[in-house]
């Protein structure tokens, strides 16, 4: 989204202001024993190689890292020296102290290198990522899907029945705030990083593809065994969350290169949108700047291609093995548009599969591997509809996410060696504060907001039992509001003609309320409380809530960092057993 341009600028600015040695991996890094990582030290100025001393636990660094680093007299574009060692490893678990000296420039960092049990706890892991899913999304989804009588929910979400829970810190290495790249990267690598970064520590050089890398879970599984990997999302498959499963770049928008990284690792199942980055530039609609055809590359490598729901079902029934499903050139439409309103881009992509069907096909394919699998399923549109304050679409997508999670939980009942996790990557500043009742007298919509006892209960119904309300524009509906927003017109009603576009850019380059909503009956102008350079609501810094069931799930408790989540994953799979 446009917000990331500003965030990116801030990231680069922060990277460029370092005034002392930087060491990667950073202080208090937690590192899987035997995993590959790039070791880099950035000195504050130009130093001579003979001035450099780097020890780890008092020994020359090469003794611990397996090989020696290279000295860089002056980094490109930087008037300073550095040392770099690609694909370093620390094999033995333990506490490590890294001491760096070069003249007056010194730095000490500490690493926790951890091992795992010798025996796996789980054969399979299914990792559900509700992008931006906050407590209000869950509450709203439950109210819409199950209803409530006399203060008690009339049913439970699938996620309500997961056994273990932890609060998860989502902050990045360069800010308390966060985006979907650094958050999912922490989940998938065990290393926290900067906003916009995937599978790397963001260093000070300009090249977004040369930053110090850390091993991701797909690489770890390829290094240690023969498990399959699946990626399912309603976003572009090269968007931040799915990209974190395979990619290494400081900039999440390097989507063409991310497709190349995905092809290099070849996850067995890839389902979502984003075909524009697979097509050569000569193909209409392509977003590549080269002639590479990754549709051809994947299919020549044994993948069955599916481009709509019918083809996906056929591929699943045909025992196709590897499946590449690309159902949209960009992000897929929300379930409210796909299944009910037929708005958004549904006229151009009328047969997009839903998250439930994609999850079913992925599980059926991956479960054929006797060695097990790792499957990541993202409910991406929860976030993509929360940014523009389109709460009805965001809540409907939370219901779809939960229904897909139920598919996974049912799979786990038949396969008890499966760990199931459901978590957001970050949250949004959103709350449900009551109801909006059209039957209250008068034209002032503000006076139709019911709070406390006046809220009563919403009057959604689900007569067909599909888990979604029969209609979204009921007369007494949820009152959902954000705590941060650009200038926009509050219409108090679902957006039946397509996703909400709250703010547009004026001649000064500032975002102002979109006048297209000015004449909606009852609409009122809300003056924003975030910078005018921001077109939508932003992520919250609040903790996320992770829940899990299955072997290893008991490790999730209390407060954890997102990088700690990875440790539970690799522990469940026993990826770093003690050396025999």
C-alpha positions as CSV (number, residue, x, y, z in Angstrom):
1,X,0.0,0.0,0.0
2,X,1.1,3.6,-0.4
3,X,1.9,3.8,3.3
4,X,4.9,1.6,2.8
5,X,6.7,4.2,0.6
6,X,6.9,6.5,3.6
7,X,7.9,3.6,5.9
8,X,10.6,2.6,3.5
9,X,12.0,6.0,3.4
10,X,12.2,6.0,7.2
11,X,13.8,2.6,7.2
12,X,16.6,3.7,4.8
13,X,17.1,6.9,6.8
14,X,17.5,5.0,10.1
15,X,19.9,2.6,8.5
16,X,22.1,5.4,7.3
17,X,22.6,7.1,10.6
18,X,24.5,4.4,12.4
19,X,27.5,5.9,14.3
20,X,29.0,2.8,15.8
21,X,29.8,-0.7,14.8
22,X,26.8,-2.8,13.9
23,X,27.0,-6.5,14.3
24,X,24.7,-9.0,12.5
25,X,23.1,-11.1,13.9
26,X,22.2,-8.5,16.4
27,X,22.5,-8.5,20.2
28,X,20.3,-11.0,21.9
29,X,19.7,-12.9,18.7
30,X,18.4,-16.4,19.1
31,X,19.9,-18.8,16.5
32,X,19.1,-22.3,15.6
33,X,22.2,-24.4,15.9
34,X,23.6,-25.4,12.6
35,X,21.5,-22.9,10.6
36,X,23.2,-20.7,8.1
37,X,23.4,-16.9,8.6
38,X,25.5,-14.1,7.2
39,X,27.9,-12.6,9.8
40,X,28.6,-9.0,9.2
41,X,30.2,-6.1,11.1
42,X,29.8,-2.6,9.9
43,X,32.4,-0.2,11.3
44,X,31.6,3.4,11.8
45,X,34.5,4.6,9.6
46,X,37.4,3.3,7.5
47,X,39.7,1.0,9.4
48,X,42.7,-1.0,8.5
49,X,42.4,-4.8,8.4
50,X,45.2,-5.2,10.9
51,X,43.2,-3.1,13.4
52,X,40.3,-5.5,13.3
53,X,39.9,-8.0,16.1
54,X,36.8,-10.2,16.3
55,X,36.5,-12.9,18.9
56,X,33.6,-15.2,20.0
57,X,33.8,-16.5,23.5
58,X,37.4,-15.4,23.5
59,X,38.4,-17.4,20.4
60,X,39.1,-16.1,16.9
61,X,35.7,-15.9,15.1
62,X,36.7,-18.4,12.5
63,X,37.0,-21.1,15.1
64,X,33.3,-20.8,16.0
65,X,31.9,-19.8,12.6
66,X,33.6,-22.5,10.7
67,X,35.5,-20.2,8.3
68,X,37.0,-16.7,8.2
69,X,35.4,-13.5,7.2
70,X,36.4,-11.2,4.3
71,X,37.5,-7.7,5.0
72,X,35.9,-4.9,3.0
73,X,38.0,-1.8,3.0
74,X,35.2,0.5,1.9
75,X,31.6,-0.6,1.3
76,X,30.0,0.5,-1.9
77,X,28.4,3.9,-1.3
78,X,29.6,4.0,2.3
79,X,32.7,5.7,3.6
80,X,33.4,2.9,6.0
81,X,34.8,-0.6,6.3
82,X,33.1,-3.9,7.1
83,X,33.7,-7.6,7.4
84,X,31.4,-10.2,5.9
85,X,31.1,-13.9,6.1
86,X,28.3,-15.6,4.1
87,X,26.6,-18.7,5.3
88,X,28.3,-18.9,8.7
89,X,27.2,-21.5,11.2
90,X,27.4,-22.1,14.9
91,X,27.0,-25.8,15.4
92,X,27.1,-26.2,19.2
93,X,24.2,-24.8,21.3
94,X,25.2,-22.3,24.0
95,X,25.7,-18.7,25.0
96,X,28.1,-16.8,22.8
97,X,29.7,-13.4,23.3
98,X,30.9,-11.6,20.2
99,X,33.5,-8.9,20.8
100,X,34.5,-6.6,17.9
101,X,37.3,-4.1,18.0
102,X,38.8,-1.8,15.4
103,X,40.7,1.2,16.8
104,X,38.3,3.0,19.1
105,X,35.3,1.3,17.5
106,X,34.1,-1.5,19.7
107,X,31.0,-3.6,20.0
108,X,29.9,-6.6,22.1
109,X,26.8,-8.6,21.3
110,X,25.4,-11.8,22.8
111,X,23.8,-14.7,21.0
112,X,21.7,-17.6,22.3
113,X,22.4,-20.6,20.0
114,X,19.8,-23.3,20.7
115,X,19.4,-26.9,19.9
116,X,16.2,-29.0,19.8
117,X,15.2,-32.4,21.1
118,X,16.5,-35.4,19.2
119,X,13.0,-36.7,18.5
120,X,10.3,-34.7,16.7
121,X,7.1,-33.9,18.5
122,X,5.2,-33.2,15.4
123,X,5.2,-34.6,11.9
124,X,3.3,-31.7,10.4
125,X,2.8,-28.0,11.2
126,X,-0.1,-25.9,9.9
127,X,0.6,-22.3,10.5
128,X,-2.4,-19.9,10.1
129,X,-1.6,-16.3,9.8
130,X,-4.5,-13.9,10.2
131,X,-3.0,-10.7,8.7
132,X,-3.8,-7.8,11.0
133,X,-6.2,-9.9,13.0
134,X,-7.0,-8.2,16.3
135,X,-9.3,-9.1,19.2
136,X,-12.1,-7.0,17.6
137,X,-11.9,-9.1,14.4
138,X,-12.4,-12.3,16.4
139,X,-15.2,-10.8,18.4
140,X,-16.9,-9.4,15.4
141,X,-16.6,-12.6,13.4
142,X,-18.1,-14.6,16.3
143,X,-21.0,-12.1,16.6
144,X,-21.7,-12.2,12.8
145,X,-21.2,-15.9,12.4
146,X,-22.8,-17.3,15.5
147,X,-24.9,-14.6,17.0
148,X,-25.5,-13.9,20.7
149,X,-28.4,-14.4,23.1
150,X,-28.6,-12.8,26.6
151,X,-25.0,-12.0,26.5
152,X,-23.7,-15.5,25.6
153,X,-22.3,-16.4,22.2
154,X,-24.6,-18.8,20.3
155,X,-21.6,-20.7,19.0
156,X,-17.8,-20.8,19.0
157,X,-15.2,-20.0,16.4
158,X,-12.7,-22.7,15.5
159,X,-9.9,-20.6,17.0
160,X,-11.9,-20.5,20.3
161,X,-11.2,-24.2,20.7
162,X,-7.4,-24.1,20.3
163,X,-5.7,-25.2,23.6
164,X,-2.8,-22.9,24.3
165,X,-2.3,-19.2,24.1
166,X,0.4,-16.5,24.2
167,X,0.7,-12.8,23.8
168,X,3.1,-12.0,21.0
169,X,5.3,-8.9,20.7
170,X,5.3,-7.6,17.1
171,X,7.8,-4.7,17.1
172,X,10.6,-4.4,14.5
173,X,14.3,-3.9,15.1
174,X,14.1,-0.2,14.1
175,X,10.7,0.8,15.6
176,X,8.1,-0.2,18.0
177,X,5.7,-0.3,15.0
178,X,5.7,-3.0,12.4
179,X,4.6,-4.2,9.0
180,X,3.8,-7.6,7.6
181,X,7.3,-8.2,6.3
182,X,9.4,-8.0,9.4
183,X,6.7,-9.7,11.5
184,X,6.3,-12.8,9.3
185,X,10.0,-12.8,8.8
186,X,10.5,-13.2,12.5
187,X,8.0,-16.1,12.6
188,X,9.7,-17.8,9.7
189,X,13.4,-17.3,10.6
190,X,13.6,-16.8,14.4
191,X,15.3,-13.4,13.8
192,X,13.7,-10.0,14.2
193,X,14.4,-7.5,11.6
194,X,13.5,-4.0,10.2
195,X,10.2,-2.8,8.7
196,X,10.0,-4.0,5.1
197,X,12.7,-6.7,5.4
198,X,12.3,-10.4,4.7
199,X,14.8,-13.0,5.8
200,X,17.7,-10.5,6.2
201,X,19.1,-8.0,8.7
202,X,18.7,-4.6,7.0
203,X,22.2,-3.3,6.5
204,X,23.5,0.2,5.5
205,X,24.2,-0.5,1.8
206,X,21.7,0.5,-0.9
207,X,21.4,-2.9,-2.6
208,X,18.2,-4.4,-1.2
209,X,19.3,-7.9,-2.2
210,X,22.8,-8.0,-0.5
211,X,21.8,-7.7,3.1
212,X,22.9,-10.3,5.7
213,X,20.7,-13.3,5.3
214,X,19.3,-15.7,7.9
215,X,17.9,-19.2,7.2
216,X,14.1,-19.4,6.7
217,X,12.0,-22.4,7.5
218,X,11.8,-23.7,4.0
219,X,15.6,-23.7,3.8
220,X,15.9,-25.3,7.2
221,X,13.5,-28.1,6.2
222,X,15.4,-28.7,2.9
223,X,18.7,-28.8,4.9
224,X,17.5,-31.3,7.5
225,X,15.0,-33.6,5.7
226,X,12.4,-34.1,3.1
227,X,9.3,-32.5,4.3
228,X,7.0,-30.7,1.9
229,X,6.1,-27.0,2.1
230,X,2.9,-25.3,1.1
231,X,1.9,-21.7,0.8
232,X,-1.7,-20.6,0.7
233,X,-2.9,-17.0,0.7
234,X,-5.6,-14.6,-0.5
235,X,-2.9,-12.0,-1.4
236,X,-0.3,-12.1,-4.1
237,X,1.9,-15.1,-3.4
238,X,4.9,-12.8,-3.5
239,X,3.3,-10.4,-0.9
240,X,5.1,-9.9,2.4
241,X,3.6,-12.8,4.4
242,X,3.9,-15.6,1.9
243,X,7.3,-14.2,0.7
244,X,8.7,-14.5,4.2
245,X,8.5,-18.3,3.8
246,X,11.1,-18.2,1.0
247,X,12.6,-14.8,0.5
248,X,15.7,-12.7,1.4
249,X,15.4,-9.0,0.7
250,X,15.3,-5.8,2.6
251,X,12.5,-4.5,0.4
252,X,9.2,-6.4,0.3
253,X,8.2,-4.8,-2.9
254,X,11.0,-6.6,-4.9
255,X,8.3,-9.0,-6.0
256,X,9.8,-10.0,-9.2
257,X,12.9,-11.2,-7.4
258,X,10.8,-12.9,-4.7
259,X,9.2,-15.0,-7.4
260,X,12.7,-16.1,-8.4
261,X,13.5,-17.0,-4.8
262,X,10.3,-19.0,-4.6
263,X,11.1,-20.9,-7.7
264,X,14.6,-21.6,-6.3
265,X,13.1,-23.3,-3.3
266,X,10.1,-24.8,-5.0
267,X,7.5,-25.2,-2.3
268,X,5.3,-28.1,-3.3
269,X,2.0,-26.1,-3.2
270,X,1.7,-22.4,-3.9
271,X,-1.9,-21.0,-4.1
272,X,-3.0,-17.3,-4.2
273,X,-2.9,-14.3,-6.4
274,X,-0.1,-12.4,-8.0
275,X,0.3,-13.9,-11.5
276,X,1.5,-10.6,-12.9
277,X,5.0,-11.2,-11.4
278,X,5.2,-14.6,-13.0
279,X,4.6,-13.4,-16.6
280,X,7.2,-12.0,-19.0
281,X,7.0,-8.3,-19.7
282,X,5.7,-9.0,-23.2
283,X,2.5,-10.5,-21.7
284,X,-0.3,-7.9,-21.2
285,X,-0.7,-7.3,-17.5
286,X,2.8,-8.4,-16.5
287,X,4.6,-6.5,-13.8
288,X,8.0,-7.9,-14.6
289,X,10.7,-5.9,-16.3
290,X,12.4,-8.8,-17.9
291,X,11.5,-11.7,-20.3
292,X,11.5,-14.4,-17.6
293,X,8.4,-16.6,-17.7
294,X,7.9,-18.3,-14.4
295,X,4.7,-19.9,-15.4
296,X,6.7,-21.8,-17.9
297,X,9.5,-22.5,-15.4
298,X,7.2,-23.9,-12.8
299,X,5.2,-26.0,-15.2
300,X,8.4,-27.4,-16.7
301,X,9.5,-28.3,-13.2
302,X,6.5,-30.5,-12.7
303,X,3.9,-28.2,-11.3
304,X,0.3,-28.4,-12.4
305,X,-1.0,-24.9,-13.1
306,X,-4.5,-23.8,-11.9
307,X,-6.0,-20.4,-12.7
308,X,-9.5,-20.7,-11.3
309,X,-11.5,-22.7,-8.7
310,X,-12.5,-25.4,-11.2
311,X,-9.0,-26.0,-12.3
312,X,-7.8,-26.1,-8.7
313,X,-10.3,-28.8,-7.9
314,X,-9.3,-30.7,-11.0
315,X,-5.7,-30.5,-10.0
316,X,-6.4,-31.7,-6.5
317,X,-8.5,-34.7,-7.8
318,X,-5.9,-35.6,-10.4
319,X,-3.3,-36.4,-7.8
320,X,-1.2,-33.7,-9.5
321,X,1.6,-33.5,-7.0
322,X,3.1,-30.1,-7.1
323,X,0.5,-27.4,-7.7
324,X,0.9,-23.7,-8.7
325,X,-2.4,-21.9,-8.3
326,X,-2.6,-18.3,-9.5
327,X,-6.1,-17.0,-9.4
328,X,-5.6,-13.3,-9.8
329,X,-3.0,-11.0,-11.3
330,X,-3.0,-9.1,-8.0
331,X,-4.6,-9.7,-4.6
332,X,-7.7,-11.8,-4.6
333,X,-11.1,-10.3,-3.7
334,X,-12.6,-10.4,-0.3
335,X,-15.0,-13.2,0.5
336,X,-17.9,-10.6,0.8
337,X,-17.2,-9.7,-2.9
338,X,-16.3,-13.1,-4.1
339,X,-19.2,-15.0,-2.5
340,X,-22.0,-12.5,-2.0
341,X,-21.8,-9.0,-3.5
342,X,-19.9,-9.8,-6.7
343,X,-18.0,-6.5,-6.5
344,X,-14.4,-5.5,-6.5
345,X,-12.7,-7.3,-9.4
346,X,-15.0,-10.3,-9.4
347,X,-16.3,-9.4,-12.9
348,X,-12.7,-9.9,-14.2
349,X,-11.9,-13.0,-12.0
350,X,-15.3,-14.6,-11.5
351,X,-14.1,-18.1,-10.4
352,X,-11.6,-17.4,-7.6
353,X,-11.4,-20.2,-5.0
354,X,-11.8,-19.3,-1.4
355,X,-9.4,-19.9,1.5
356,X,-11.3,-23.0,2.7
357,X,-11.1,-24.7,-0.7
358,X,-7.4,-23.8,-1.2
359,X,-6.6,-25.1,2.3
360,X,-8.4,-28.4,1.6
361,X,-6.5,-29.0,-1.7
362,X,-3.2,-28.0,-0.1
363,X,-3.6,-30.4,2.8
364,X,-4.7,-33.3,0.5
365,X,-1.5,-32.8,-1.6
366,X,0.9,-32.2,1.2
367,X,-0.3,-35.1,3.4
368,X,0.9,-37.5,0.7
369,X,4.5,-37.0,1.9
370,X,5.3,-39.7,4.4
371,X,7.9,-37.4,6.0
372,X,5.3,-34.7,6.8
373,X,4.9,-31.0,5.8
374,X,4.8,-27.4,6.8
375,X,1.8,-25.4,5.5
376,X,1.4,-21.7,5.9
377,X,-2.2,-20.4,5.3
378,X,-2.7,-16.6,5.3
379,X,-6.0,-14.8,5.7
380,X,-4.6,-11.7,3.9
381,X,-7.7,-9.7,3.3
382,X,-8.4,-9.2,7.0
383,X,-5.6,-6.7,6.9
384,X,-6.2,-5.4,3.4
385,X,-9.8,-4.4,4.3
386,X,-8.9,-3.1,7.7
387,X,-6.5,-0.5,6.3
388,X,-9.3,1.3,4.4
389,X,-11.7,1.0,7.4
390,X,-13.9,-1.5,5.5
391,X,-14.8,-3.4,8.6
392,X,-17.6,-5.6,7.1
393,X,-15.2,-7.0,4.6
394,X,-12.5,-7.5,7.2
395,X,-14.9,-9.4,9.5
396,X,-16.3,-11.6,6.7
397,X,-12.7,-12.5,5.8
398,X,-12.1,-13.3,9.5
399,X,-15.0,-15.8,9.3
400,X,-13.5,-17.3,6.2
401,X,-10.1,-17.6,7.9
402,X,-11.7,-19.3,10.8
403,X,-13.5,-21.8,8.6
404,X,-10.3,-22.7,6.9
405,X,-8.7,-23.1,10.3
406,X,-11.6,-25.6,11.1
407,X,-10.5,-27.6,8.1
408,X,-7.0,-27.8,9.5
409,X,-8.2,-28.7,13.0
410,X,-10.3,-31.5,11.6
411,X,-7.3,-32.7,9.7
412,X,-5.3,-32.7,13.0
413,X,-8.0,-34.9,14.6
414,X,-7.2,-37.6,12.1
415,X,-3.5,-36.8,12.2
416,X,-2.7,-36.2,15.9
417,X,1.0,-35.7,15.0
418,X,0.0,-32.2,13.6
419,X,0.7,-28.9,15.4
420,X,-1.9,-26.2,14.4
421,X,-1.1,-22.6,15.1
422,X,-3.3,-19.5,14.5
423,X,-1.8,-16.0,15.0
424,X,-1.8,-12.5,13.6
425,X,1.4,-10.9,12.4
426,X,0.3,-7.6,13.9
427,X,-2.9,-5.9,15.0
428,X,-5.0,-2.9,14.0
429,X,-6.4,-0.2,16.2
430,X,-10.1,-1.3,16.0
431,X,-12.9,-1.9,18.4
432,X,-16.6,-2.8,18.4
433,X,-18.4,-0.3,20.7
434,X,-22.1,-1.3,20.2
435,X,-24.6,-1.3,17.4
436,X,-25.9,1.1,14.7
437,X,-29.7,0.9,14.6
438,X,-31.4,2.4,11.5
439,X,-34.8,2.2,13.2
440,X,-33.9,4.8,15.8
441,X,-35.7,8.1,15.0
442,X,-34.1,11.0,13.2
443,X,-31.6,11.5,10.4
444,X,-28.5,12.0,12.5
445,X,-26.6,8.7,12.2
446,X,-24.5,9.5,15.3
447,X,-27.6,9.3,17.4
448,X,-28.4,5.8,16.0
449,X,-25.2,4.4,17.6
450,X,-26.3,2.3,20.6
451,X,-23.8,2.1,23.5
452,X,-24.1,0.3,26.8
453,X,-27.6,-1.1,27.3
454,X,-28.9,0.9,24.3
455,X,-26.7,-1.3,22.0
456,X,-28.9,-4.3,22.4
457,X,-27.9,-7.1,20.0
458,X,-27.4,-7.0,16.2
459,X,-30.1,-8.7,14.0
460,X,-27.9,-10.6,11.6
461,X,-29.4,-14.0,10.6
462,X,-27.8,-17.1,9.1
463,X,-30.8,-19.2,7.8
464,X,-28.7,-21.3,5.4
465,X,-26.1,-22.2,8.0
466,X,-23.1,-21.3,5.9
467,X,-21.5,-19.4,8.8
468,X,-22.0,-16.0,7.1
469,X,-24.9,-13.5,7.8
470,X,-27.7,-13.8,5.2
471,X,-27.2,-10.1,4.5
472,X,-24.6,-7.6,5.6
473,X,-26.7,-4.5,5.6
474,X,-29.1,-5.4,8.4
475,X,-31.0,-2.7,10.3
476,X,-29.1,-3.1,13.6
477,X,-25.5,-3.9,12.8
478,X,-22.2,-3.8,14.6
479,X,-20.7,-0.4,15.3
480,X,-17.0,-0.8,14.5
481,X,-14.6,2.1,14.6
482,X,-10.8,2.6,14.3
483,X,-8.7,4.7,16.7
484,X,-6.5,6.0,13.8
485,X,-7.6,7.2,10.4
486,X,-7.0,9.7,7.6
487,X,-9.6,12.3,6.8
488,X,-12.7,10.4,5.6
489,X,-16.5,10.4,5.4
490,X,-18.0,8.1,7.9
491,X,-21.1,6.5,6.3
492,X,-22.1,4.2,9.1
493,X,-23.1,1.5,6.6
494,X,-21.5,-1.4,4.7
495,X,-20.0,-0.5,1.4
496,X,-22.2,-2.5,-1.0
497,X,-20.7,-1.1,-4.2
498,X,-17.2,-2.2,-3.6
499,X,-14.3,-1.9,-1.1
500,X,-14.1,1.4,0.7
501,X,-11.6,4.0,-0.6
502,X,-11.6,6.5,2.3
503,X,-9.0,9.0,1.2
504,X,-7.5,10.3,-2.1
505,X,-4.5,12.4,-2.8
506,X,-5.0,16.1,-3.6
507,X,-2.9,18.5,-5.6
508,X,-0.5,19.0,-2.7
509,X,0.1,15.3,-2.5
510,X,-1.8,15.1,0.8
511,X,-4.6,12.5,1.5
512,X,-8.0,14.1,2.0
513,X,-11.4,12.6,2.4
514,X,-12.8,10.9,-0.7
515,X,-15.7,13.1,-1.8
516,X,-17.4,10.1,-3.5
517,X,-18.9,9.3,-0.1
518,X,-19.8,12.9,0.9
519,X,-23.5,12.6,-0.2
520,X,-24.2,9.2,1.3
521,X,-27.2,9.9,3.6
522,X,-26.0,10.7,7.1
523,X,-22.3,10.8,6.1
524,X,-20.1,13.0,8.3
525,X,-16.5,14.2,7.8
526,X,-14.0,12.8,10.3
527,X,-10.7,14.7,10.5
528,X,-7.8,12.4,10.6
529,X,-5.4,11.9,13.4
530,X,-2.4,10.4,11.5
531,X,-0.1,12.2,9.0
532,X,-1.7,13.5,5.8
533,X,0.8,11.4,3.8
534,X,-1.0,8.3,5.0
535,X,-4.0,7.1,3.0
536,X,-5.4,4.5,5.3
537,X,-5.4,3.4,8.9
538,X,-2.1,2.0,10.2
539,X,-1.1,-1.1,12.2
540,X,-1.2,-1.0,15.9
541,X,1.7,-1.8,18.2
542,X,-0.5,-3.9,20.5
543,X,0.4,-7.5,21.1
544,X,-1.1,-10.2,19.0
545,X,-2.8,-13.3,20.4
546,X,-1.4,-16.6,19.3
547,X,-3.3,-19.9,19.9
548,X,-2.3,-23.4,19.1
549,X,-3.1,-27.1,19.6
550,X,-1.2,-30.3,19.1
551,X,2.2,-31.7,19.9
552,X,4.5,-28.9,21.1
553,X,1.7,-26.3,21.5
554,X,2.3,-26.2,25.3
555,X,5.4,-24.1,24.6
556,X,3.2,-21.2,23.8
557,X,2.5,-19.3,27.0
558,X,2.8,-15.9,28.6
559,X,4.5,-13.2,26.5
560,X,6.8,-14.2,23.6
561,X,8.5,-12.3,20.9
562,X,7.7,-13.3,17.3
563,X,11.2,-14.6,16.9
564,X,10.4,-17.0,19.8
565,X,7.6,-18.6,17.7
566,X,10.1,-20.0,15.3
567,X,11.9,-21.7,18.1
568,X,8.7,-23.7,18.9
569,X,8.4,-24.7,15.3
570,X,11.9,-26.1,14.9
571,X,11.7,-27.6,18.3
572,X,8.5,-29.5,17.3
573,X,10.3,-30.7,14.1
574,X,13.5,-31.4,16.0
575,X,15.7,-29.6,13.4
576,X,18.8,-29.3,15.6
577,X,19.2,-32.5,17.5
578,X,22.3,-33.0,19.7
579,X,25.4,-34.0,17.7
580,X,26.1,-37.7,18.0
